[in-house]
Amino acid sequence: MRQLRVMLVAALTLLMAACGGGETPAATPGPAAAESVRGERLPGRLLFVRQGVIWLWEAGAARPLLGAGEAVQPAWSPEGERIAYIARSNSFSDLLLADRDGAALAQLTTNGSEAPPNSIERVYASRWVFYPAWTPQGASIVVAAQAQPPAGDPPADEPLALAVVPTAPGEPLPLYSDAAAVIGRSAVSPDGASIIFARMGTGPEGRQQLFRLALTSGEAEPLPGAPTPSYDPAFTPDGRWLAFAARDGADTAIFALPAEGGAPQRLTAQGAARAPAFSPDGALLAWLAVAPGEAGFDLWVADLVPSETGALSVSTPRRLTTGLGLDGDSGLSWAP
């Protein structure tokens, strides 16, 4: 009876989720974790996730910030004072807000149920929400969400659609939906004019593809130049470039192309890579990668190198963690 729900959750892992399961809380770093972090001083504040706990990299050190096994997919607000994140629970997930220190501010969705865990009643009354991405003004958050609970017998989940949730009281507003596709992670352009999002067909041949939604017209179309499959979009702070993860032969690498579309340029060569994030000053690129011969995601960073031809390239990458097994599907978020 739960087969369709399991299939949907599997689709949400975006090919290489390597999530930290949420089974073992990691409220404080143990000696092994501390020894696995290279203390490079990075500008601003960088969020990542390990075993359902959101960590903060600040002033050359990393530490757990919030969560006890349930917190994933953090996203800094534009001003860097609030964190939107997803709290996973039995048969549902919700969108929450915390302040910059990890203290609770608000719960923006109520997708759960009072029915007993693992009961069919709970399944029929629950919904999922994932992948928060702030709008430039900080007044709302774009998410991938279900508009309705499951229906039918056995219960069938409604595909995730693109929606926007206000940070003030109000109902989520639909932006884009497709009955034959599941929506994944999105990125809002710095000028607020468009949203780049991952769309994956629900059929057996479904592969993730980057689409662009123009907010003025409401029309969505494939992003010119982006290969298939591709996912995990991230804009440079000036909005000129879009980085993303994509397959290249046997590898998954970080690529970049002009935000309006164009020829993609491969930036990384560290094995399986995903979740690019640019520093607020646009000088650095961070990402998560599984090094060849290893089994879990770690954090990497490189300087962006100016080019006279206008191409985007990076310096020799620096590995900042080793063996932490970070949550690839939760990605990275960087604030001043």
C-alpha positions in Angstrom: 0.0 0.0 0.0 2.9 2.3 0.6 4.6 1.4 -2.7 3.7 4.6 -4.5 4.8 6.8 -1.6 8.2 5.0 -1.4 8.6 5.5 -5.2 8.0 9.3 -4.8 10.4 9.6 -1.9 13.0 7.8 -4.0 12.5 10.2 -6.9 13.1 13.1 -4.5 16.6 12.0 -3.8 17.7 13.5 -7.1 19.7 10.6 -8.4 22.5 10.8 -5.8 21.0 12.0 -2.6 23.3 10.3 -0.1 21.2 11.7 2.6 22.2 11.4 6.2 19.2 9.2 7.1 18.1 11.2 10.2 18.5 8.1 12.3 21.4 9.2 14.5 21.3 12.8 16.0 24.6 14.6 15.9 24.0 17.5 18.3 27.7 17.9 19.1 30.8 17.0 17.1 32.8 14.1 18.3 36.6 13.8 18.1 36.5 12.0 14.7 34.3 14.8 13.2 36.5 17.5 14.5 39.6 15.8 13.1 37.9 15.6 9.7 37.4 19.3 9.2 40.2 21.5 7.6 39.9 24.9 9.3 40.0 27.2 6.3 38.7 30.7 6.9 35.8 31.3 4.5 34.0 34.5 4.0 30.5 34.7 5.5 28.5 31.7 6.8 28.1 28.4 5.1 25.4 25.8 6.0 25.5 22.1 5.3 23.8 19.0 6.7 25.1 15.9 8.4 22.8 13.1 9.7 19.8 15.4 10.0 21.6 18.2 11.7 22.3 21.6 10.1 26.0 22.6 10.5 27.4 26.1 10.3 30.9 26.9 8.8 32.0 30.3 10.2 35.4 31.9 10.9 37.3 28.8 9.9 35.4 26.4 12.1 32.4 24.1 11.6 29.8 23.3 14.3 26.3 21.9 14.6 23.7 24.7 14.6 20.2 23.1 14.8 18.3 19.9 14.4 18.3 16.5 16.1 18.1 14.1 13.1 15.1 15.7 11.3 16.5 19.0 9.9 17.5 19.1 6.2 17.8 21.4 3.2 18.6 24.8 4.9 18.5 28.1 3.0 19.7 31.4 4.2 17.4 34.4 3.7 18.8 37.2 1.5 19.8 39.3 4.5 21.4 36.4 6.2 19.3 36.7 9.4 16.9 33.8 8.9 17.1 30.1 7.9 14.4 28.3 6.1 14.7 24.5 6.4 12.7 21.2 6.1 11.8 19.1 9.1 11.1 15.5 8.2 8.7 13.3 10.1 6.7 10.1 9.8 4.9 10.4 6.4 5.3 14.1 6.0 7.6 17.1 6.1 7.2 20.8 7.0 8.8 24.1 6.2 10.2 25.9 9.2 12.1 29.2 10.0 14.9 29.7 12.5 17.0 32.8 13.2 20.7 33.0 12.4 21.6 31.3 15.7 19.3 28.3 15.1 16.5 29.4 17.4 12.9 28.6 16.2 11.0 31.4 14.6 7.9 29.9 12.9 6.4 26.8 11.2 5.1 27.9 7.8 3.3 24.6 6.8 1.2 22.1 8.7 1.5 18.9 6.6 1.2 16.4 9.4 -1.6 14.5 11.1 -2.6 13.5 14.6 -3.3 9.9 13.3 -1.0 7.2 14.7 2.4 6.9 13.0 2.5 4.3 10.1 -1.3 4.2 10.0 -3.2 4.4 6.7 -5.1 7.3 8.2 -1.9 9.2 8.7 -0.9 8.5 5.1 -4.1 9.9 3.7 -3.8 13.1 5.8 -0.1 14.0 5.2 1.8 15.9 2.6 5.4 16.6 1.6 7.3 19.9 1.1 11.0 20.2 0.1 13.8 22.4 -1.2 13.2 26.0 0.1 14.6 28.8 -2.0 14.1 32.5 -1.0 12.8 35.2 -3.2 15.1 38.3 -3.4 13.0 40.4 -1.1 12.9 37.8 1.6 9.1 37.9 1.9 8.4 34.4 0.5 10.0 31.1 -0.1 9.7 28.9 -3.3 9.3 25.2 -2.5 8.5 21.9 -4.1 5.2 20.8 -2.5 2.2 18.7 -2.7 -1.1 20.7 -3.0 -3.2 17.8 -1.7 -2.8 14.7 0.4 -2.7 11.2 -1.3 -5.9 9.9 -2.8 -7.2 6.6 -4.2 -6.9 3.0 -3.0 -4.0 2.3 -2.6 -3.0 5.9 -1.8 -1.2 7.7 -4.6 0.9 10.7 -3.9 0.2 13.9 -5.9 3.4 14.9 -7.7 5.5 17.7 -6.2 4.7 21.0 -7.8 6.4 24.4 -7.6 4.8 26.8 -5.1 5.6 29.9 -3.1 5.0 30.2 0.7 4.8 33.6 2.3 6.8 34.1 5.5 3.7 36.0 6.9 0.5 34.1 7.5 -1.0 32.9 4.3 -1.6 29.9 2.0 1.0 28.5 -0.4 0.4 29.8 -3.9 0.9 27.4 -6.9 3.5 28.5 -9.5 3.9 25.5 -11.8 2.7 21.9 -11.9 2.8 18.9 -14.2 0.9 15.7 -13.6 3.6 13.8 -15.4 6.6 15.2 -13.5 8.1 15.7 -10.1 9.6 19.1 -9.3 13.0 19.2 -7.4 15.3 21.9 -6.2 14.9 25.5 -7.5 16.9 28.8 -7.6 15.3 32.2 -7.9 17.2 34.7 -10.0 18.7 37.6 -8.1 16.4 40.1 -10.0 13.3 38.0 -9.1 12.3 37.6 -12.8 12.6 33.9 -13.2 13.0 30.5 -11.4 15.3 27.7 -12.5 14.1 24.4 -11.3 14.7 20.7 -11.8 11.9 18.7 -13.4 11.8 14.9 -13.6 9.3 12.9 -15.5 7.5 10.2 -13.5 7.8 7.5 -16.2 10.5 4.9 -16.4 12.6 7.1 -18.7 12.2 10.2 -16.6 15.4 12.2 -16.1 16.0 15.4 -14.4 16.1 18.5 -16.6 16.5 22.2 -15.8 13.6 24.4 -16.7 13.1 28.1 -16.5 9.9 29.7 -15.3 9.4 33.3 -16.3 7.4 34.9 -13.5 6.0 37.6 -15.8 4.4 35.2 -18.2 4.1 32.1 -16.1 5.5 30.0 -18.9 8.1 27.3 -18.3 10.5 25.9 -20.8 13.8 23.9 -20.8 16.9 26.0 -20.0 18.8 26.4 -23.3 22.2 24.6 -23.2 21.6 22.6 -20.0 22.2 18.9 -20.5 19.9 16.1 -19.4 20.1 15.0 -16.7 20.9 18.2 -14.7 19.8 19.5 -11.3 20.9 21.5 -8.2 20.8 25.0 -9.8 22.6 28.0 -8.2 23.0 31.5 -9.4 26.1 33.7 -9.0 25.3 36.7 -6.8 25.2 39.0 -9.8 22.9 36.6 -11.6 25.1 36.3 -14.7 25.9 32.6 -14.3 24.1 29.5 -13.3 26.0 26.5 -11.8 24.4 23.0 -11.6 25.2 19.3 -11.4 25.1 17.2 -14.5 26.3 13.8 -15.8 29.4 13.7 -17.9 30.1 10.1 -19.0 30.6 8.1 -15.8 31.0 11.2 -13.7 28.6 13.7 -12.1 30.3 17.2 -12.2 29.6 20.8 -11.5 29.0 22.9 -14.7 28.2 26.5 -15.3 26.5 28.4 -18.2 25.3 31.9 -18.8 22.0 32.4 -16.9 20.1 33.1 -20.2 21.4 29.8 -21.6 24.5 28.9 -23.6 27.3 26.3 -23.8 28.0 24.6 -20.4 31.5 24.6 -19.0 32.7 21.9 -16.7 34.2 23.2 -13.4 35.0 20.2 -11.2 36.8 16.8 -11.5 36.4 15.4 -8.0 34.3 12.3 -8.8 30.6 12.5 -8.1 29.8 16.2 -7.4 26.6 18.2 -6.7 25.1 21.1 -4.7 27.1 24.1 -6.0 27.0 27.3 -3.9 28.7 30.7 -4.6 30.1 32.9 -1.8 28.2 36.1 -1.2 31.1 38.1 -2.7 31.2 35.9 -5.8 34.8 35.0 -5.3 34.4 31.3 -4.3 32.5 28.2 -5.4 31.7 25.5 -2.9 30.2 22.1 -3.7 29.8 18.5 -2.3 31.6 15.6 -3.8 32.4 11.9 -3.3 36.1 11.4 -4.0 37.0 8.4 -6.1 37.2 5.3 -4.0 35.2 6.8 -1.2 31.6 6.4 -0.1 30.3 9.7 1.2 30.0 13.4 0.3 32.5 16.0 1.6 32.9 19.7 1.2 35.1 21.2 -1.4 35.9 24.9 -2.3 37.8 26.7 -5.1 38.4 30.3 -6.1 36.7 31.6 -9.2 39.3 32.7 -11.7 38.6 35.8 -13.9 39.0 35.2 -17.6 39.6 37.7 -20.4 37.2 35.6 -22.6 34.4 35.8 -20.1 34.5 32.1 -19.4 34.0 30.9 -15.8 36.8 28.7 -14.3 38.1 27.7 -10.9 41.4 27.4 -9.2 42.8 24.1 -7.8 40.1 22.8 -5.5 40.6 22.5 -1.8 39.0 19.7 0.2 37.6 21.0 3.5 36.2 17.9 5.1 37.1 14.2 5.0 34.8 11.3 5.8 31.9 13.3 7.2 29.3 11.8 5.0 27.4 15.0 4.3 23.9 15.1 3.0 24.2 15.7 -0.8 20.5 16.3 -1.3 20.4 19.0 1.4 23.0 21.0 -0.5 24.8 24.1 0.7 23.7 27.7 1.5 26.0 30.7 1.8 25.2 34.1 3.5 27.3 37.2 4.3 
